[in-house]
Amino acid sequence: MGWTPPAVGARGTWTKTFTADDVETFARLTGDHNPLHFDEAFARRTRPGRLIVHGGLTTGLFNALVAEVLPGPGSVFLHQEWDYPAPAYIGDTVTAEAEVVEARADKPITTLRCIARRDDGTEVLTGTCIVYTMIPADAT
């Protein structure tokens, strides 16, 4: 079986609606209890104006996309660069989209352009990821 690189221009998506429970679970796992995620009175007085989702939850959509869709099972990040042009709010549905910009034929390494958008089209995360796909020894 071995490595068959995905085609340049191939795309994949992953969508999730973020809930208060997602935010609470993330905080419990990581210890990040920033009031921007939990204290409505605090959040109202900040630029976003209301409770926001942890950036780690938004980037987590790409963990799922890379492992499940593109390039697929066995894939892990080697490098990530993220920008957060706008927040995702609790209750937002966010779609992560990755596009292959380079795929090496000699090694299972893929470079992806990544954008996550709220349902209203607002970009909440942009960046580039380099992914390595682990190929089981018995697949070569």
Salt bridges, closest charged atoms under 4 A:
ASP22 OD2 - LYS16 NZ 3.15
ASP32 OD2 - HIS54 NE2 3.81
GLU81 OE2 - HIS79 NE2 3.07
ASP92 OD2 - ARG118 NE 3.92
GLU97 OE2 - ARG11 NH1 2.32
GLU97 OE1 - ARG117 NH1 3.87
GLU99 OE1 - ARG11 NH2 3.33
GLU99 OE1 - ARG113 NH1 3.01
ASP106 OD2 - ARG104 NH2 2.76
ASP120 OD2 - ARG118 NH2 3.25
GLU123 OE2 - ARG117 NH2 3.68
